[in-house]
């Protein structure tokens, strides 16, 4: 074994020396010993081995000089608030994110309250979630502290409040009015469509005029108001409405944003106000149906004018 290992080292030294055009230290290329080793090398087919195998035994240092050390902590540090990090901007940034966290906490408490059977109170907590969700975005734009961190926080809070809490509240409100299996499927459908809607919104280009599908905030507001008002509808009809609203979230139909609706002529707002004074439940149902139908109508209009 010792002799064979010595022979292998000698063969490698001779081979490396001949390949690089220089003889190893103390090696005579014309000596009988070298000729013997050369014959043995050819006999055992050592010529087929590549340089990489020799370097695996004795690695060769790269020709370039040492690189500067990399500070992993510095390279992974990402500021949560872009721009000037003054005390005033930090306070505004904290206030905006406090609104986002308030929406998340209210959504969690809506789940707890719904589990105790107080569905009306849970629906009111969801309405408060909608209010805080709209407030954080408005404050972020007004204070100039919008950031990718805030956008991700808002998306996660929306999934908790509108993608999880809203289906739980709806499921609790349907207890005793519809089959549990059907109510569970409808609630799960809302959660799944809300997750798809939020993920698509995060990666899609933004349109200043229309939403692509019903936003999760508006869908949760519709569900919460439906429970809070206690619409006198059969359980299966309510389940069908919940499923329709879930599919509307992931549809490609354009829905007008609230900023465009506010700019409508004042006389158009007179009918809903009068209707709410006469029968608020019927007026709410007609407004929801009209908004859901507006998406396909706008889609058909865009296709005809394109």
N, C-alpha and C positions, 0 to 999 in steps of 0.2 A: 504493500500500500504506500509506504513512504517513497519507494523508488518510482512508482507510477505517478504520484503527485509531483515529485521533483521533475519528472519528465514533462508533465503537463505544463508546469510553470516555465520550463525552458522553451518549450514549443511556443507558448504564448509570447514570451519575450522576443524570441527570434522572429515570429510572425509580425508583431507590432513594429519591430525595428526595421524589417524589410519593407513593410508597407509605408512607413514614414520616411524611408530613404536613409535612415541612420541605423547604425548597429547599437545594440544594447551595450551598456558599460561592460568592458572586459570580454566582448564577444568578437571573434574574428570570423568574418563571413567566408573566408577561404580555408578555414581549418577543417580537418577531418570530422571533428565533432559537429561543426555546423552543417556539413554536408550530410552527415548521418541523420541529424534532426530534421533536415529538410526533406530527406527521403521518407522518414517516418510521418512527417506532416502530410505529405502527398498520399502516402499509403492509407492513412486513416481518414482521408477526406476532410482535413481540417480547413481546406481552402473555402469550403462552403459557408463557414461561419462569418458573420458580419461583425463590424466594429462595435456594434451595440452590445454584443455578448461580452467582448473584452472589457468594455467600459462598465458593464454590470459588475465585473470583478473588481475593477479599479476605476471608479467614476472620475471623469475628467471635469475639472471646474470650468465654467463658462468663461469666455474671453472677456466678456464685459465686466466692468467694475461693479462693486457692491452698490445696491440700490439704497435709496434713503428709507429709513424705517417708516412704516405706515401707522398712523395713529388711528386704531379702529374706533375708539370712542368718538374722535372728531369726525370721522367719515360717516358714522351712523347717527350723528346728532342732527335732527331736523327741527327747526323752530316751528312751534305750533302757530305762532302769530307772525306772518310775513310783514316786512316793513319795519318802521321805527318801533322799538319796544319801549315806549315811554310809559310812565305810570298811568297816565290818562287812558291810553289805548289798552293797557292791560286790564284796567278796571272795566272798560266797555266790553272787552273780549270776555271777561269773566261773567259779566251780566248777561251777555247773549247766550253763553253756554249754560248759565244757570236756568234760563228759560227752557232750553232743550232738556236739561235734566229734570226740570219740573214736569214737563210733558211725559217723560219716561216714568217718573215716580207716580204720577196720577194714573197712568195706564196700568201699572202694577197693582195699585190699590183698587182700581176698577175690577180687576180679576178677583181680588180677595173679597170685595163687596158682593160681586155677582155669585161667588161660591156660597155666600151666606143667604142667597135668595133675594137680596135687595137690588133688583135689576134696574129700577128707576134711578136710584142713586148712582149705580154703576154707569148708567147712560149719561147722567149729568157730569160725572167725572171724565167720561170720554169727550164730551163737549168742551170741557175745560182743557183737555189735551189738545184739541183742535185749535183753541184760542192761543195757547202757548206756542204751538207749532207755527202758527202764522206770525206770532210776535217775534220769535227769535230771528226769523229771516228778515223781517222788516227792520229790526234794530241793527242787524249785521250790515245791511245795505246803508242805513242811515249813518251809522257810526264809522263806516269804512273799515270794518274789521272782519269782513268775510274771508274765509280761509278754507283750504282743503280739509283741515281737521274738523272745522265746524260743519262742513258738508257731510263728512262721514258720521259725525256724532248725530246729526239730524236724521240721517238715513237709518241708523241703528235705533234711535228713539222711535221713529215712525214704525219700524217693524215691530217693536215691542208694544206700542200703544195701539196702532191701527191694524197691524198684521196678526197680533196675538190677542190683545185685550178685547178688541171689537168682536172677533168671532166667539170668544168665551161669553161675552155679554149676550150676544145673539142666541147662542146655544142655551144659556140659562133662561132667556125670555121665552123660548119655544118649549120649555119643559111643560108637559101636560097638554100642549096644543098641537103637537105634531109627533110623529114617530121619532124616537131617539136616534135611530140609525140615520134617518134622512136628515135630521138636524145636525148630526155629527158630520155627515158628508158635506153639507152646505157650509158649516163652519170651517172645516179643513180646506174647502175650495177657496174660501176667502183668504185664509192664511197663505196658501200656495200662490194665488194670483197676486197678493200684495207683495210677496217676496220677489216674484218675477217682475212686477211693475217697478219696484224700487231699484232692482239691479239694472233693468233696462234704462231707467231714467238716469242712473249714474254714468252710463257709458254712451248715451245718445246725445247728439247735438241738440242744443236748446232752441226752441221756437218761442219768440216773444209774443206770439198771438194765440196759439192753440196748444193744448195738451194732446199728447198721443195716448188716447185712452183716458178713462176717468182717473184722476189722481187718488192715491190712497187716503189722503186727508179728507177729500170730499166724500169718498165712499164711506169712511168711518163716520163722518158727520151725518150722512143719510141714515146709516144703521142706528146711530145713537138717538137721533131725533125720532126715528120710527118707534124705538123702544120707549123713549121718554113720553111720546104723545099717546102711545098705546093704540095704534091704528086697529080698528075692529075688522081684521081680515082673518080668514081661515088659516090654520097652520100651514097647510100645503101651499097656499098662495104666498104666504110669507117666505117659505123656503124657496119657491120659484123666483121670487123677487131678489132674495139674497144671492142665488146662483147667477141670475142675470147681471146683478151689480158686480159680482166677481169677474165674470167674463168681460164686462165692459172695461174693467181696469187693464186687462191685457190686450184689448182690441187695438186696432190701428185707426180707429175713427177719431177725427179731430174734435176736441171739445174746447169751447171758448174759456179763456182764463177769466178770473174774477175781475181783473182790471178792465177787460173789455165789456163785461156785463154791467159794471158800474157806469160806463159811459153811454149806456142806452138812454134814449129819450125819457124824461121824467114821467110822461104819461103812461109809459109801459109798466112802471112800477106801481101805478095807482090800482090796477086790477088785483095784484097779489095782496096789497095792503087791505083793500076792501074785502077780498075773499077771506083773509085771515081773521078779520073781525066777525065775519058771518060764520064760517066753519074752518077753523085752522087745520084740522086734520085733512079735509078734502082738498084744501088749497095746497097744503104741503105735498100731498100725493100727486096732484096735477103738476106742480113745479118739478118734482123729481122725474116724472114720466116725460115731461116736455124736455128736460135737460138730457135725458138718456136718448131720446129720439133725435135731438139736434145733431148728435154725432154722425149717424148714418146719413142724415139729410145734407150736412155740410160735405161729407165724403162724396156723395153723389153729385153735388153741385161742383165740387172741384174736378171731378172726372169729366164732367160735361164741358167745362170751360177750359180744360187743359188742351 
